[in-house]
Amino acid sequence: MALRARDNELIVVDTIQFDIPKTKQMMDTLRVLGLYGESCLIVIPQKDENVWKSSAEYSVRESYDEFGAECL
């Protein structure tokens, strides 16, 4: 992560939240961030079904780190 930050390849978004699960919302968000079609790691502080379902068609793998944060 430190190397990515040093090379300006790290994007931090404070909040990502969707009222209803819509893949289009996630794809639009990734387009705005310049990440659509790119490999990316999305880490959220807790499980959020709407974010997870909105990401489901984007070849997402779900895991959890030792602190309980959800990595999509």
VEXDREN-2710 file (C-alpha; in Angstrom, 1 decimal):
% VEXDREN-2710
k/r/px/py/pz
1/MET/0.0/0.0/0.0
2/ALA/2.8/2.4/0.8
3/LEU/4.3/1.9/-2.7
4/ARG/0.9/2.5/-4.3
5/ALA/0.5/5.7/-2.3
6/ARG/4.0/6.9/-3.1
7/ASP/3.3/6.3/-6.8
8/ASN/-0.1/8.1/-6.6
9/GLU/-1.9/4.8/-7.3
10/LEU/-4.0/4.8/-4.1
11/ILE/-7.5/6.3/-4.0
12/VAL/-9.2/6.8/-0.6
13/VAL/-12.9/7.4/-0.5
14/ASP/-14.3/8.3/2.9
15/THR/-17.8/6.9/2.4
16/ILE/-19.4/4.6/-0.1
17/GLN/-23.1/3.9/0.5
18/PHE/-26.1/2.9/-1.7
19/ASP/-29.7/3.1/-0.6
20/ILE/-30.6/0.1/-2.7
21/PRO/-28.3/-2.5/-4.4
22/LYS/-27.7/-1.4/-8.0
23/THR/-24.7/-2.6/-10.0
24/LYS/-25.1/0.6/-12.2
25/GLN/-24.4/2.8/-9.2
26/MET/-21.2/0.9/-8.4
27/MET/-20.1/1.0/-12.0
28/ASP/-20.8/4.8/-12.2
29/THR/-18.8/5.3/-9.0
30/LEU/-15.9/3.4/-10.4
31/ARG/-16.1/5.4/-13.7
32/VAL/-16.0/8.7/-11.8
33/LEU/-12.9/7.5/-9.9
34/GLY/-11.3/6.3/-13.1
35/LEU/-11.3/2.7/-11.9
36/TYR/-13.9/1.1/-14.2
37/GLY/-12.3/-1.9/-15.9
38/GLU/-9.3/-1.8/-13.5
39/SER/-8.4/-4.0/-10.6
40/CYS/-9.3/-2.5/-7.3
41/LEU/-9.7/-3.3/-3.6
42/ILE/-12.7/-1.9/-1.8
43/VAL/-12.5/-2.0/2.0
44/ILE/-15.5/-1.0/4.1
45/PRO/-15.6/-0.9/7.9
46/GLN/-18.5/-3.4/8.2
47/LYS/-20.7/-5.6/6.1
48/ASP/-23.0/-3.6/3.9
49/GLU/-25.4/-5.7/1.8
50/ASN/-26.1/-2.9/-0.7
51/VAL/-22.5/-2.2/-1.4
52/TRP/-21.7/-5.9/-1.7
53/LYS/-24.6/-6.6/-4.0
54/SER/-23.8/-3.5/-6.1
55/SER/-20.3/-4.9/-6.5
56/ALA/-21.3/-8.5/-7.2
57/GLU/-21.1/-8.4/-11.0
58/TYR/-17.7/-6.7/-10.9
59/SER/-15.7/-10.0/-10.3
60/VAL/-15.6/-9.3/-6.5
61/ARG/-14.2/-11.6/-3.9
62/GLU/-15.3/-11.1/-0.3
63/SER/-12.9/-11.5/2.6
64/TYR/-12.4/-10.1/6.1
65/ASP/-9.2/-8.8/7.7
66/GLU/-8.2/-9.5/11.3
67/PHE/-9.9/-6.2/12.4
68/GLY/-13.2/-7.3/11.1
69/ALA/-13.3/-4.8/8.2
70/GLU/-14.9/-6.2/5.1
71/CYS/-12.8/-6.3/1.9
72/LEU/-14.8/-6.5/-1.2
END
